[in-house]
Amino acid sequence: MATIEEKAQPISKDTGRFQNLDAGEKSYPLTCREECYEPRNDIQCDDSGICQYTGDKKPSNETTEFSAQWLGHAAFVIKTPTGETFLTDPVFNDFDWPINWLFSLDGGEQREMDVEPTPELFAITDAVLYSHLHYDHFNKNDIETIGRKPEYLVPLNMADHFPSIGANITELGWFSSKKVGKSQVTALPAHHFSSRTLVPFIYEDNNKDSWGGWLIESDGSTLLFAGDSGYSDHFKIINKRYGSIDVCLLPIGSYHSKESPEWYRYVHMTPEDALVAAGDLNCKVLIPWGYGNASWGMGDISSHSALTRFLNMVEKVGTSAEIVILNEGESL
């Protein structure tokens, strides 16, 4: 049974479906035009195409009491200063059926995570945070594996998609909050869309279910998990409401598409969009995600092309945030 809190997300008068805060045509402050993918010595790939970041991974000073382990794609294990453990967007291997089958027929790579989840992880998890119900962020089989012990916090209308395991689910509208232990968790806007169709990566005006990111506040420190999002003014709105963010987990992948480049960027940030968003949020520590060996190669040139472009742009334009680059399985 889902508990529903206030909703602050716009609803279309024409369709009755959810909308973004900053819908409409976009102009982007920063776009990489040349030498975006110049090879880097700090990204090393073996003959099988498995790549690792080999540069510095830690911030130069102690800026946060949060711990964040990156499992791959959008999945993080987050431990707060007050002792709570959160799990974001757990999809541990393939998509739910039949998308995993259709994806393999279309030539998509089979995904294998370097870090396998364990019963011990689920036993210490206080809450699972889902950003939206696209197949690469929400997997029903994994929910059955995780089980009923953790609480599940989800966007509006998403509870109906859960398997019938008797899970404790709370739906939260944008800017509404819930206490988990001593931490406060707040649902935030993202600039994205929602669908659970057999072709989930082609835009359809489904949007019957909401989407968003999450802010965790614990003992005076903050961590933001942005979920899938294009760049828009919603980052400035978040900063105005909540101030500087100590740790920002921002996506940098799935922005590349020859067929529909403008639409892909509309709902996914380029690496330089993430840098601009980090400036809007005044992030103290920035951890990018969405690239990697355990991504599905969705919309990206190669497994680490987004990270290559990101690091090249950091060197070109700079940032005030401390950059932390993780390989799958590594922790801040």
C-alpha positions in Angstrom: 0.0 0.0 0.0 1.5 3.4 -1.0 1.5 6.5 1.0 1.1 9.6 -1.2 2.5 13.0 -0.2 1.9 16.4 -1.8 2.8 16.8 -5.5 4.5 19.9 -6.9 5.0 18.7 -10.4 3.1 20.4 -13.3 0.3 18.5 -14.9 -0.6 19.1 -18.5 -4.1 20.5 -18.9 -4.4 18.8 -22.3 -3.3 15.3 -21.4 -3.5 15.2 -17.6 0.0 13.8 -17.5 3.2 14.9 -15.7 5.4 17.6 -17.1 8.9 19.0 -16.5 9.3 22.3 -14.6 11.2 23.9 -17.5 9.5 22.4 -20.5 10.1 23.7 -24.0 13.0 24.6 -26.3 16.4 24.7 -24.7 19.6 26.6 -25.1 22.7 25.2 -23.5 25.4 27.3 -21.9 28.3 25.0 -22.9 28.8 22.5 -25.7 31.9 20.6 -26.7 32.6 21.3 -30.4 36.0 19.8 -31.0 38.6 17.5 -29.5 35.9 16.1 -27.2 37.1 12.6 -27.3 40.9 13.1 -27.3 42.4 9.9 -25.8 43.6 10.2 -22.2 46.4 8.4 -20.4 44.3 8.1 -17.3 41.7 5.9 -19.0 43.2 2.5 -19.9 41.4 -0.3 -21.8 42.5 -3.9 -22.4 42.2 -5.9 -25.5 38.7 -7.0 -24.6 37.4 -3.4 -24.3 37.3 -3.4 -20.4 38.4 0.1 -19.3 39.5 1.6 -16.0 40.1 5.1 -14.8 43.7 5.2 -13.4 44.0 8.8 -12.3 43.3 10.4 -8.9 40.0 9.3 -7.4 39.8 11.1 -4.0 39.1 14.7 -3.2 42.0 16.7 -2.0 40.4 17.5 1.3 37.8 16.1 3.6 34.5 17.7 2.5 31.8 15.2 3.4 30.9 12.5 5.9 28.9 10.6 3.3 30.1 7.3 1.8 29.1 6.4 -1.8 29.9 3.2 -3.5 29.2 3.0 -7.2 27.9 -0.4 -8.3 27.5 0.7 -12.0 25.1 2.7 -14.2 22.8 4.6 -11.7 23.2 2.2 -8.7 24.9 3.5 -5.6 25.2 2.4 -2.0 25.0 5.5 0.1 25.9 5.6 3.8 25.0 8.7 5.7 26.8 10.4 8.6 24.0 9.3 10.9 24.3 5.6 9.9 21.5 5.0 7.3 22.2 3.1 4.2 20.4 3.9 0.9 20.4 2.1 -2.4 19.6 4.0 -5.6 18.1 2.6 -8.8 19.3 -1.0 -8.4 19.3 -2.9 -11.7 21.9 -5.6 -11.1 22.2 -7.2 -14.5 19.7 -7.3 -17.4 16.4 -5.5 -18.0 13.1 -7.1 -17.1 11.7 -9.5 -19.7 10.9 -9.0 -22.6 13.1 -5.9 -23.0 16.3 -7.9 -22.2 15.4 -10.3 -25.0 14.5 -7.5 -27.5 17.6 -5.5 -26.6 19.8 -8.5 -27.3 18.1 -9.1 -30.7 18.8 -5.5 -31.6 22.5 -6.0 -31.0 22.7 -4.6 -27.6 25.5 -5.8 -25.4 24.7 -8.2 -22.5 25.5 -6.4 -19.3 27.4 -8.0 -16.4 28.2 -6.1 -13.3 31.6 -6.2 -11.8 30.0 -6.0 -8.3 27.3 -8.5 -7.5 24.8 -7.6 -4.8 24.8 -9.7 -1.6 22.2 -10.6 1.0 24.3 -8.7 3.5 23.8 -5.5 1.5 20.0 -5.9 1.4 20.1 -6.6 5.2 21.7 -3.3 6.0 19.7 -1.2 3.4 17.2 1.1 5.1 15.6 2.4 2.0 15.7 2.0 -1.8 15.3 5.2 -3.9 14.0 4.9 -7.4 14.3 7.9 -9.8 11.9 6.6 -12.5 10.6 3.4 -14.0 12.6 3.1 -17.2 14.0 -0.4 -17.6 17.6 0.5 -16.9 16.6 2.1 -13.5 13.8 -0.1 -12.3 13.8 -3.9 -12.3 11.0 -6.0 -10.8 13.1 -9.1 -10.5 15.7 -7.2 -8.4 12.9 -5.9 -6.1 11.9 -9.5 -5.4 15.5 -10.3 -4.6 15.9 -7.2 -2.4 12.7 -8.2 -0.5 10.5 -6.5 2.0 13.1 -5.4 4.6 14.0 -2.0 3.1 11.5 0.8 2.7 11.0 1.9 -1.0 10.7 5.6 -1.9 9.4 6.3 -5.4 8.0 9.1 -7.6 4.2 9.5 -7.8 2.2 6.7 -9.4 5.1 4.4 -9.5 4.0 2.0 -6.7 1.5 0.2 -9.0 4.4 -1.1 -11.0 5.9 -3.1 -8.1 5.7 -6.9 -7.8 3.3 -8.1 -5.2 5.7 -8.8 -2.3 4.1 -6.6 0.3 6.8 -4.0 0.1 6.6 -0.8 2.2 6.3 1.9 -0.5 6.0 5.7 -0.2 5.3 7.9 -3.2 6.7 11.4 -2.9 5.9 14.4 -5.0 8.6 16.9 -5.9 9.9 18.9 -2.8 8.1 16.6 -0.3 10.2 14.8 2.3 10.2 11.7 4.5 12.4 10.8 7.5 14.4 7.6 7.2 16.1 7.0 10.5 17.8 10.3 11.4 18.1 11.3 7.7 15.6 13.3 5.7 15.0 12.3 2.1 13.4 14.8 -0.3 12.1 14.1 -3.8 13.5 16.6 -6.3 12.7 17.5 -10.0 14.5 16.1 -12.9 14.2 17.0 -16.6 13.1 13.7 -18.1 10.1 11.6 -19.0 8.4 8.3 -18.0 7.3 5.2 -20.0 7.1 1.5 -19.4 6.5 0.4 -23.0 8.2 -2.2 -25.1 10.2 0.5 -26.8 11.3 2.6 -23.8 13.9 4.8 -25.4 11.6 6.4 -28.1 9.7 9.3 -26.8 5.9 8.8 -26.3 3.8 11.1 -24.3 3.1 8.5 -21.7 4.2 10.3 -18.5 1.5 8.8 -16.4 4.1 8.1 -13.7 6.4 10.8 -12.3 10.3 10.9 -12.3 12.9 12.8 -10.3 16.0 12.9 -8.2 16.6 12.6 -4.4 18.3 14.8 -1.8 19.5 13.1 1.4 20.2 15.5 4.4 22.0 14.0 7.3 23.7 15.7 10.3 24.1 18.9 8.4 25.5 17.4 5.2 23.7 16.9 1.8 23.9 14.4 -1.0 22.0 14.7 -4.3 21.3 11.8 -6.6 20.0 13.5 -9.8 18.5 10.5 -11.6 18.3 10.7 -15.4 17.9 14.3 -16.4 18.6 16.8 -19.1 20.0 20.1 -18.2 17.4 22.8 -17.3 16.8 25.6 -14.8 15.5 23.0 -12.2 19.1 22.8 -10.9 19.0 26.5 -10.0 15.7 26.0 -8.3 17.1 23.2 -6.2 20.1 25.4 -5.2 17.7 28.3 -4.3 15.7 26.0 -2.0 18.5 23.9 -0.4 21.7 25.8 -0.9 25.1 24.3 -1.8 25.2 20.5 -2.1 28.0 18.6 -0.5 28.0 15.6 -2.8 26.4 15.6 -6.3 25.9 12.3 -8.1 25.2 13.5 -11.7 24.7 11.5 -14.9 27.0 12.1 -17.9 25.9 9.3 -20.3 23.3 8.4 -22.9 23.4 11.8 -24.5 24.7 10.6 -27.9 22.3 9.7 -30.7 22.8 10.1 -34.5 19.0 9.6 -35.0 17.7 12.2 -32.5 20.5 14.2 -30.9 18.4 17.1 -29.8 15.8 14.9 -28.1 18.5 12.8 -26.4 20.1 15.9 -24.9 16.7 17.2 -23.9 16.4 14.3 -21.4 20.0 13.4 -20.7 22.9 15.6 -19.8 26.1 15.8 -21.8 29.3 15.8 -19.7 29.5 19.5 -20.1 25.9 19.9 -19.1 26.8 18.1 -15.9 29.6 20.6 -15.2 27.1 23.5 -15.7 24.6 21.8 -13.4 27.3 21.3 -10.7 27.9 25.0 -10.9 24.2 25.8 -10.5 24.1 23.5 -7.5 27.4 24.7 -6.1 28.5 21.1 -5.6 31.4 20.6 -3.3 32.1 17.1 -4.6 31.0 15.9 -8.0 30.8 12.2 -8.8 29.7 11.4 -12.5 27.9 8.2 -13.4 26.3 6.6 -16.5 29.5 5.5 -18.3 31.4 2.3 -17.5 31.8 -1.4 -18.3 28.5 -2.3 -16.8 26.5 0.3 -18.7 24.5 -1.0 -21.6 26.2 1.2 -24.2 22.9 3.1 -24.4 23.4 6.2 -26.5 27.1 6.4 -25.9 30.0 6.0 -28.4 31.8 3.6 -26.2 31.8 2.5 -22.5 34.1 5.3 -21.4 33.6 7.9 -24.1 31.4 10.0 -21.8 34.1 10.0 -19.1 36.7 10.9 -21.7 34.6 13.9 -22.8 33.9 14.9 -19.2 37.6 14.9 -18.1 38.6 16.8 -21.3 36.0 19.4 -20.6 37.0 19.7 -17.0 40.5 20.6 -18.2 39.2 23.1 -20.7 36.7 25.0 -18.6 37.4 24.0 -15.0 35.0 23.6 -12.1 35.0 24.7 -8.5 33.8 21.2 -7.4 36.1 18.5 -6.3 35.9 15.8 -9.0 35.8 12.2 -7.8 36.0 9.5 -10.6 35.1 6.0 -9.6 35.4 2.7 -11.3 32.5 0.3 -10.7 32.8 -1.1 -7.2 34.8 1.7 -5.8 33.8 4.1 -3.1 34.2 7.7 -2.0 
